[in-house]
Amino acid sequence: MLVFVISLLAVFGFVFAFIFLGIAPMLRDAINETHTGISAIFDDNLTEEEKETAVKSAGLALLKKSFEILWRIALSLVAAAAPVYLSDKLGYVPAETVTQLMLRWEFIIGTTATLGGIGWIISKYQKKYKPQSAYSVPDKIIHKLAFSSTSIQLTAAEIEDSLFANLIGKIEDQPPIFITSLPRTGTTILLTVLNEIPNTASHIYRDMPFIMSPLLWSRINRMSGKRSEMKERAHGDGIKIGYDSPEAFEEIIWRTFWPQKYHKKSIELWCIEDILPEATEYFIKHFRKIVALRTNGTGCYISKNNNNIARLEILPEMFPNSHIVVPLREPAEQATSLFRQHKNFLKQQSADPFIECYMRDIGHLEFGKLHTPFAFASFDRMASSPEKTDYWLDYWIAAYEMVLERAGRLHIVSLEKLGKHPKIVLDRLCERLNLDPSEVNLSKNIRPIENKAESGLFEARKLAIATDIYHNLLKYQV
């Protein structure tokens, strides 16, 4: 029985590595390069010189692709040999016995048929859920492994600390920039824009799922050869993302050091007494890692994390001289958008359970089945339901009452003003943040905000309170 298990592990090791390293798409690319070269030879519209150039170009591309395929196949064979070798060295089953079983025709036919059946089922599953989930089966397996235990993330981070100690130690600390607000205020837009400035660094989608060991994971993940194809994100708001797009992932670290803050029905706010020196030290080292990975070593870390709105009291104490940018949006528009996204993710999480799993693991608990509000002082989550628009306006009021109390220490950015006068607002913001945009056209992708809130969606009294808070906050805007 054990020899059969080891044999299966060897087969699945090879298949998993074959898929993860993207060998199949590379084989298709190699065939296409061959076809391009052959087609050029028989193309009557090309001159002899053009044909020769096209064939040489296709030949070089094919040679490069062949090398990439060969070393990936070699790694796949190593993945297959690993369980056989370990079993032999540990004295469980001799390698010769396993090899004999794997060469038997019954085993070859059985595993081929089984893998074929599994592949057929997976292809049907992926076609069914393609609109909801952009993650392949190997991606999901690696994700679940990474988030199966906090100790896995911490252990990977410790290994990384040892391997890259010299690199991390050379990074000069710069005041970090924290972009935070309730969702649907343009935090992603601001992050994307500021991330284009030279010598700024932030997390990107490629850092998933080993967020706490970005340097180590980048070396491993580089072998997968994933291309950054831009697709509209799950919010359905027109914003396109790819593997190299910046995003918010550091919530994983906050949850690791303060698990007691996260309750089933609410998330507590952080106060001065919650500061942990070891957590501050960990964050600073983590910022250095991202800077080392994304810049020449002299950059500034930029964080976009909506959940940091619950930490406005401690961020300046943990990171002196840091900058906190809070985008602000007209309350009726934002509350309407929050309500729509809640319904959007309820639908998506019901259609594809992995979306719910993914969002829970990375700490995105804003919408859908996972919606867990912050315990703002004036917010009573039992007074209404997230299925009602007034719930989200109540939430807005409670959040920005707290923001208003601390507005003097924040950089308030009006989303409406940003949409109408992007260059003016961004130039002033960069000046405050001590950032030099140089020749980068930061305002090229900024568009005016469309008003989508319908009249009569909210109780008039509550809307008046929210509007008053909004106008008071505008007094502090950049």
C-alpha positions in Angstrom: 0.0 0.0 0.0 2.8 2.4 0.9 4.6 1.8 -2.4 1.4 2.8 -4.2 1.0 6.0 -2.1 4.6 7.0 -2.9 4.1 6.3 -6.6 1.0 8.5 -6.6 2.9 11.3 -4.8 5.5 11.2 -7.4 3.0 11.4 -10.2 1.1 14.3 -8.6 4.3 16.1 -7.8 5.2 16.1 -11.5 1.7 17.2 -12.6 1.5 19.9 -10.0 4.9 21.3 -10.9 4.0 21.0 -14.6 0.9 23.1 -14.1 2.4 25.6 -11.6 5.4 26.3 -13.8 3.2 27.0 -16.8 4.8 24.4 -19.1 1.7 23.8 -21.2 1.3 27.5 -22.2 5.0 27.6 -23.1 4.6 24.6 -25.3 1.8 26.3 -27.1 4.0 29.4 -27.5 6.8 27.3 -28.9 4.4 25.7 -31.5 3.2 29.2 -32.5 6.8 30.4 -32.9 7.4 27.4 -35.2 4.3 28.1 -37.2 5.3 31.8 -37.5 8.7 30.8 -39.0 7.2 28.3 -41.4 4.5 30.7 -42.5 7.0 33.4 -43.3 8.9 31.0 -45.7 5.8 30.5 -47.8 4.4 34.1 -47.5 4.6 35.5 -51.1 4.0 39.0 -49.7 7.4 39.0 -48.0 10.8 39.7 -49.7 13.6 37.2 -49.3 15.3 39.5 -46.8 12.0 39.9 -44.8 11.6 36.1 -44.8 15.1 35.6 -43.6 14.6 38.1 -40.8 11.3 36.6 -39.8 12.7 33.1 -39.7 15.7 34.2 -37.6 13.5 36.0 -35.2 11.2 33.0 -34.8 14.2 30.7 -34.4 15.7 32.8 -31.6 12.4 33.0 -29.9 11.9 29.2 -30.2 15.4 28.6 -28.9 14.7 30.8 -25.8 11.4 29.2 -25.2 12.9 25.7 -25.5 15.4 26.5 -22.8 12.7 27.8 -20.5 10.6 24.6 -21.2 13.6 22.3 -20.5 14.6 23.6 -17.2 10.9 23.7 -16.0 10.5 20.1 -17.1 13.7 19.3 -15.1 12.2 20.9 -12.0 9.0 18.9 -12.6 11.1 15.7 -12.7 12.8 16.8 -9.4 9.3 17.3 -7.9 8.4 13.7 -9.0 11.6 12.2 -7.7 11.5 13.9 -4.3 9.0 11.6 -2.6 10.7 8.5 -4.1 14.1 9.7 -2.9 12.9 10.6 0.6 11.1 7.3 0.9 14.2 5.4 0.0 16.5 7.4 2.3 14.2 7.2 5.2 13.9 3.4 4.8 10.2 3.2 4.0 10.2 1.9 0.4 13.2 1.3 -1.8 13.3 3.5 -4.9 13.7 0.5 -7.1 10.3 -1.0 -5.9 8.5 2.3 -6.5 10.1 2.6 -10.0 9.0 -0.9 -10.9 5.4 -0.2 -9.9 5.4 3.1 -11.9 6.6 1.3 -15.0 3.8 -1.3 -15.0 1.2 -0.8 -17.7 -1.7 -1.1 -15.2 -0.3 1.8 -13.2 0.4 3.9 -16.3 -3.1 3.4 -17.8 -4.8 3.9 -14.4 -3.1 7.1 -13.5 -3.4 8.5 -17.0 -7.2 7.8 -17.0 -7.6 9.2 -13.5 -5.6 12.4 -14.2 -7.6 12.8 -17.5 -10.8 12.5 -15.6 -9.7 15.0 -13.0 -8.5 17.4 -15.7 -11.9 17.1 -17.4 -13.8 17.9 -14.2 -11.5 20.9 -13.4 -11.9 22.3 -16.9 -15.7 22.1 -16.6 -15.5 23.7 -13.1 -13.2 26.5 -14.4 -15.5 27.2 -17.3 -18.5 27.3 -15.0 -16.9 29.8 -12.6 -14.7 31.7 -15.0 -16.7 35.0 -14.6 -16.3 34.9 -10.8 -12.8 33.5 -10.1 -9.5 34.2 -11.8 -7.7 31.7 -9.8 -6.5 28.3 -11.1 -6.7 25.1 -9.1 -2.9 25.3 -8.3 -3.3 28.9 -7.2 -6.1 27.8 -4.8 -4.0 24.9 -3.4 -1.0 27.2 -2.7 -3.3 29.8 -1.2 -5.0 27.4 1.1 -1.6 26.0 2.1 -0.2 29.5 2.9 -3.2 30.4 5.0 -3.8 27.1 6.7 -1.8 28.3 9.7 -0.3 31.6 10.8 2.9 29.7 11.7 3.5 28.9 8.0 3.6 32.6 7.2 5.8 33.4 10.2 8.2 30.5 9.5 8.6 31.6 5.9 9.2 35.2 7.1 11.9 33.9 9.5 13.7 32.0 6.8 13.5 35.1 4.6 15.0 37.2 7.4 18.0 34.9 7.5 18.5 34.6 3.7 18.2 38.3 2.9 19.6 39.8 6.1 22.2 41.9 4.3 19.8 43.2 1.7 17.2 44.2 4.3 19.8 45.8 6.6 21.0 48.1 3.8 17.5 49.8 3.3 17.2 53.3 4.8 13.9 53.8 6.6 11.7 56.5 5.1 8.4 57.8 6.6 5.7 55.4 5.3 2.5 56.7 3.7 -0.8 55.2 4.7 -3.8 55.6 2.5 -7.0 54.7 4.3 -10.7 55.4 4.4 -14.0 53.5 4.2 -14.1 51.6 0.9 -15.4 53.2 -2.3 -13.6 56.5 -1.7 -10.8 56.1 -4.3 -8.2 54.5 -2.1 -7.2 52.2 -5.0 -7.0 55.0 -7.4 -4.7 57.0 -5.1 -2.5 54.0 -4.5 -2.2 53.2 -8.2 -1.3 56.8 -9.0 1.3 57.3 -6.2 2.8 53.9 -6.9 3.8 55.2 -10.4 6.2 57.7 -8.7 9.8 56.6 -8.8 11.1 55.2 -5.5 7.7 54.3 -4.1 6.9 50.7 -3.1 3.8 48.8 -2.3 2.4 45.3 -2.3 1.2 43.9 -5.6 -0.9 40.9 -6.5 2.2 38.8 -7.2 3.0 38.9 -3.4 0.0 36.6 -2.7 -0.2 34.3 -0.9 3.0 34.5 1.1 2.6 38.2 2.0 4.9 38.0 5.0 7.8 36.8 3.0 7.7 38.8 -0.2 11.4 38.6 -1.1 11.5 34.8 -0.8 8.2 34.3 -2.6 9.2 36.6 -5.4 12.2 34.3 -6.1 10.0 31.2 -6.1 7.0 32.8 -7.9 9.3 34.1 -10.7 9.6 30.6 -12.0 5.8 30.4 -12.7 6.2 32.9 -15.6 2.8 34.4 -15.0 2.1 37.3 -17.3 0.3 40.4 -16.0 -2.9 40.5 -18.0 -5.1 43.4 -17.0 -8.7 42.5 -16.2 -11.6 44.3 -14.5 -11.6 43.6 -10.8 -14.4 41.9 -8.9 -16.0 45.2 -7.9 -17.2 45.7 -11.4 -16.2 49.4 -11.2 -14.1 49.6 -14.4 -10.8 49.5 -12.5 -8.5 47.0 -14.2 -5.9 45.0 -12.3 -3.1 42.5 -13.1 -0.4 40.6 -11.2 1.7 43.7 -11.1 -1.0 46.0 -9.8 -0.7 47.4 -6.3 -3.1 46.2 -3.7 -3.8 46.0 0.1 -2.5 42.9 1.7 -0.8 44.0 5.0 -4.0 43.3 7.0 -2.6 39.8 7.4 0.2 41.2 9.6 -2.2 43.2 11.7 -4.4 40.1 12.3 -1.3 38.1 13.2 -0.3 40.4 16.0 -3.8 41.4 17.2 -6.1 38.4 16.6 -8.2 39.4 19.7 -9.4 42.5 17.9 -11.4 40.4 15.3 -14.8 39.3 16.5 -17.5 37.5 14.6 -19.8 40.6 14.6 -17.4 43.5 14.8 -13.7 44.6 14.8 -12.4 46.6 17.7 -10.6 49.9 17.2 -6.9 50.2 18.1 -5.8 52.5 20.9 -2.5 53.6 22.3 -2.5 50.8 24.9 -2.6 48.3 22.0 0.9 49.2 20.6 3.3 46.2 20.6 7.0 47.1 20.2 7.6 43.7 18.5 4.8 44.4 16.0 6.2 47.9 15.2 9.7 46.3 14.6 8.1 43.6 12.4 6.3 46.2 10.3 9.4 48.4 9.8 11.4 45.3 8.6 8.5 44.4 6.4 8.4 47.9 4.8 12.1 47.5 4.1 11.5 44.2 2.3 8.9 45.7 0.0 11.2 48.7 -0.7 14.1 46.3 -1.4 11.9 44.3 -3.8 10.4 47.3 -5.7 13.0 50.0 -5.7 16.8 50.6 -5.7 16.7 50.5 -1.9 16.0 54.2 -1.2 12.2 54.2 -1.6 9.2 55.0 0.5 6.6 52.3 1.4 3.0 53.1 0.5 0.2 51.3 2.2 -3.4 51.2 1.0 -5.5 49.5 3.7 -9.1 50.5 4.4 -8.9 48.8 7.7 -6.3 51.3 9.0 -9.2 53.7 9.5 -9.6 51.8 12.8 -5.9 52.6 13.7 -5.8 56.4 13.2 -4.9 56.8 16.9 -1.8 54.5 16.9 -0.4 54.9 13.4 1.4 58.2 14.2 2.7 56.7 17.4 4.0 53.5 15.8 5.5 55.3 12.8 6.6 58.9 13.7 6.6 61.3 10.7 4.4 59.0 8.7 1.8 60.4 6.5 -1.9 59.4 6.6 -4.0 60.1 3.5 -7.7 59.9 3.8 -9.8 60.2 0.6 -13.2 61.7 1.2 -16.4 61.2 -0.9 -19.8 62.8 -0.8 -21.8 60.7 1.8 -24.9 59.7 -0.2 -22.7 58.6 -3.2 -20.4 56.6 -1.0 -23.1 55.0 1.1 -24.9 54.0 -2.1 -21.7 52.5 -3.5 -21.1 50.6 -0.3 -24.6 49.2 -0.5 -24.2 48.1 -4.1 -20.8 46.4 -3.5 -22.3 44.6 -0.5 -25.0 43.1 -2.8 -22.4 42.4 -5.5 -20.1 40.4 -3.2 -23.1 38.5 -1.6 -23.8 37.3 -5.1 -20.2 36.5 -6.0 -19.4 34.7 -2.7 -22.5 32.6 -3.2 -21.5 31.6 -6.7 -17.9 30.8 -5.9 -16.9 29.8 -2.3 -13.2 30.5 -3.0 -13.9 34.2 -3.3 -15.3 34.2 0.2 -12.3 32.1 1.4 -9.8 34.4 -0.3 -11.3 37.6 1.1 -11.5 36.2 4.6 -7.9 35.1 4.5 -6.5 38.5 3.4 -8.8 40.4 5.9 -11.1 42.1 3.4 -14.3 41.9 5.5 -16.1 44.9 4.1 -18.8 43.3 2.1 -21.0 40.3 1.4 -21.2 37.3 3.7 -18.0 38.4 5.5 -19.2 42.0 6.3 -17.8 42.8 9.8 -18.1 46.5 10.7 -15.7 48.4 12.9 -16.9 49.1 16.4 -17.1 52.9 15.9 -18.3 54.7 19.1 -21.6 55.9 17.6 -22.4 53.0 15.4 -25.1 50.5 16.4 -24.9 47.6 14.0 -28.1 46.1 15.4 -30.2 49.3 14.7 -30.4 48.4 11.0 -29.4 45.8 8.4 -26.7 45.9 5.7 -29.5 45.1 3.3 -30.8 48.6 3.8 -29.2 51.8 2.5 -29.5 53.7 5.8 -27.3 51.1 7.5 -24.4 52.3 5.3 -25.1 55.9 5.9 -25.1 55.3 9.7 -21.8 53.5 9.2 -20.4 56.5 7.2 -21.5 59.0 9.9 -19.8 57.0 12.7 -16.6 56.5 10.7 -16.1 60.1 9.6 -17.1 61.6 13.0 -14.0 59.8 14.2 -12.0 61.0 11.2 -13.1 64.6 11.9 -11.7 64.4 15.5 -8.3 63.7 14.0 -8.5 65.7 10.8 -5.7 68.0 11.8 -3.1 65.1 11.6 -4.4 63.8 8.3 -4.2 64.6 4.6 -7.8 64.8 3.5 -8.3 64.4 -0.3 -11.7 65.2 -1.8 -12.5 62.5 -4.4 -14.8 65.0 -6.2 -12.1 67.6 -6.4 -9.6 65.0 -7.5 -11.9 64.0 -10.4 -12.3 67.7 -11.5 -8.8 69.0 -10.9 -6.5 66.0 -10.8 -3.2 67.8 -11.5 -3.7 70.5 -8.9 -4.8 68.1 -6.2 -2.0 65.5 -6.9 0.7 68.1 -7.1 -0.3 69.5 -3.7 -0.6 66.1 -2.2 2.8 65.1 -3.5 4.3 68.3 -2.0 2.8 67.4 1.4 4.1 63.8 1.2 7.6 64.9 0.1 7.2 62.9 -3.1 8.8 64.0 -6.5 6.6 62.9 -9.4 9.3 64.0 -11.8 8.1 63.5 -15.4 5.3 61.1 -14.5 1.8 62.3 -15.6 -0.1 61.2 -12.5 -3.4 62.6 -13.6 -3.6 60.8 -16.9 -6.0 58.0 -15.6 -8.1 60.2 -13.3 -11.7 60.7 -14.4 -14.5 62.9 -13.0 -16.7 61.0 -10.5 -20.2 60.2 -11.8 -23.1 60.8 -9.4 -25.1 57.6 -9.1 -27.0 58.0 -5.9 -30.8 58.3 -6.3 -32.8 60.8 -4.4 -34.9 59.5 -1.5 -32.6 56.5 -0.7 -31.8 57.9 2.8 -33.5 59.3 5.8 -33.3 63.1 5.5 -32.2 63.7 9.0 -29.3 61.3 8.8 -28.3 62.6 5.4 -28.2 66.2 6.9 -25.9 65.0 9.7 -23.6 63.2 7.2 -23.5 66.3 4.9 -22.5 68.5 7.8 -19.6 66.2 8.7 -18.6 66.1 5.1 -18.4 69.9 4.7 -16.5 70.2 8.0 -13.9 67.6 6.7 -13.6 69.6 3.4 -12.1 72.4 5.5 -9.0 70.2 6.0 -8.7 69.0 2.4 -5.5 69.1 0.4 
